[in-house]
Structure formats: structure tokens, C-alpha cells
Amino acid sequence: MNPMTLALVGAGLTGFALGAFFTATGKLEMGVILMGLGLMFQVISLVRLKRAKTRDGSDARG
């Protein structure tokens, strides 16, 4: 797996977790922004994984 994809996955999970923490502690605006950024990073990483899968020509359906 590409290191950039792994970095995006880590940033997405960290951003979403920090956003959930800030939302729970009362900083609603900051929490929502961080959760949105975390989700955006997750979507970007999933797109990169899908492109890598189709580029390799592998089929995981068996």
C-alpha cells in the first residue's frame, strides 16, 4: 500500500476522533469542522485504494 494512502487514512481517523472529542467537550464548531475534514480524508483514501485496485487488475470477488 502506498505510504501516502496510509498517511491519509491516519489523518482521517485522527481528524474524526479529535472532532468527536471536541464536539463532546463543548467546542461544537471546531469539532464539526474536524470531523468533516476527517471524513474528507477517508473518502480520498478510499478513492486512492479503489484506483490502485483497478490499476493492478486484481479482483477480490474470487
NUKOLMAR-103297 format. One record per residue (C-alpha): residue number from 1; x, y, z. Coordinates in nm, 2 decimals, decimal comma. Example, Ala and Ser with C-alpha at 12.3 -4.5 7.8 and 13.67 -1.06 7.14 Angstrom:
   num       px       py       pz
     1     1,23    -0,45     0,78
     2     1,37    -0,11     0,71
***
This chain:
   num       px       py       pz
     1     0,00     0,00     0,00
     2     0,12     0,35    -0,09
     3     0,26     0,54     0,21
     4     0,06     0,85     0,11
     5    -0,26     0,65     0,13
     6    -0,17     0,53     0,47
     7    -0,10     0,89     0,58
     8    -0,44     0,99     0,45
     9    -0,61     0,71     0,64
    10    -0,43     0,81     0,96
    11    -0,52     1,17     0,91
    12    -0,88     1,08     0,85
    13    -0,91     0,87     1,16
    14    -0,73     1,12     1,38
    15    -0,93     1,41     1,25
    16    -1,26     1,24     1,31
    17    -1,16     1,13     1,66
    18    -1,04     1,47     1,75
    19    -1,36     1,62     1,61
    20    -1,57     1,38     1,81
    21    -1,37     1,48     2,12
    22    -1,41     1,85     2,07
    23    -1,78     1,81     2,00
    24    -1,83     1,62     2,32
    25    -1,64     1,87     2,53
    26    -1,84     2,17     2,41
    27    -1,64     2,32     2,12
    28    -1,91     2,23     1,86
    29    -1,79     2,43     1,57
    30    -1,43     2,31     1,59
    31    -1,55     1,95     1,64
    32    -1,78     1,96     1,33
    33    -1,50     2,11     1,12
    34    -1,25     1,84     1,22
    35    -1,50     1,56     1,17
    36    -1,57     1,69     0,83
    37    -1,20     1,71     0,74
    38    -1,16     1,35     0,88
    39    -1,43     1,22     0,66
    40    -1,29     1,40     0,36
    41    -0,95     1,24     0,41
    42    -1,12     0,90     0,45
    43    -1,30     0,94     0,12
    44    -0,98     1,05    -0,06
    45    -0,80     0,74     0,08
    46    -1,08     0,51    -0,03
    47    -1,07     0,65    -0,38
    48    -0,70     0,60    -0,39
    49    -0,74     0,24    -0,28
    50    -1,01     0,18    -0,54
    51    -0,79     0,33    -0,82
    52    -0,49     0,12    -0,71
    53    -0,71    -0,20    -0,71
    54    -0,84    -0,13    -1,07
    55    -0,49    -0,04    -1,19
    56    -0,35    -0,37    -1,07
    57    -0,63    -0,56    -1,23
    58    -0,69    -0,77    -0,92
    59    -1,04    -0,90    -0,84
    60    -1,12    -0,98    -0,48
    61    -1,45    -1,14    -0,56
    62    -1,29    -1,48    -0,60
***
